């Protein structure tokens, strides 16, 4: 997970700055998933939510994915009518960051492996 | 109530005490308050349930970030709402000025509040789409009115951001 790795890197750097490194052992990132797992394509799905306003959802799609208004509206309407829409697919790390941003806007978004 | 765009802010004028009180309740309403349905909606799962490891990591590393993000937005809104404090018992109408640079914080806080209220009351889609329901006869009706009123404000702010 990108954030975890970044956090570990920052912690390590800040310890170095403060001169508080007490062990000579390098930071070893725990391998939680196989390379194959990370390379598989993933997709981001946004699910319908009757509370979020349609105009708000459109704005979020434009902001997060940089989609033009028409494309953002098409996805928003798909979410509204079909209950879900695939917004993006690709590598796992950027997908996680997109989902995090969507959750920051309080949209119901999930990350799913493409089988 | 009148709502209009001024140079660098959105102005809500002629706010009667009832609407002013609803606005004052935004920060409190946005707080899930430990209610499981509201917590689950605000901090929803990032996967369809199959990726338990991802969910665990998400709870540890991402949720605290999201919590801080949401808290910052409600704190900004609470600061703006201080304009309404001081004469709560007066029946005089009030004016609230929302700085344009706070528009995103307001969108976020209003959205949080609407989602939390809807989750706590378990509103159905039909209820949420019934924008002309009246009169307010129960706490539940009042909560629905609150959701719609906050939605109206969101729509206005969104229009202003686009223009």
Interface residues (C-beta under 8 A of the other chain):
Chain A: X1 X3 X4 X7 X32 X33 X45 X49 X50 X51 X52 X53 X55 X56 X59 X96 X99 X100 X103 X104 X105 X106 X108 X109 X110 X111 X112 X113
Chain B: X42 X43 X44 X45 X46 X47 X48 X51 X53 X54 X57 X61 X62 X65 X66 X69 X107 X108 X111 X112 X114 X115 X118 X123 X125 X128 X129 X147 X151 X154 X155 X158 X159 X161 X162
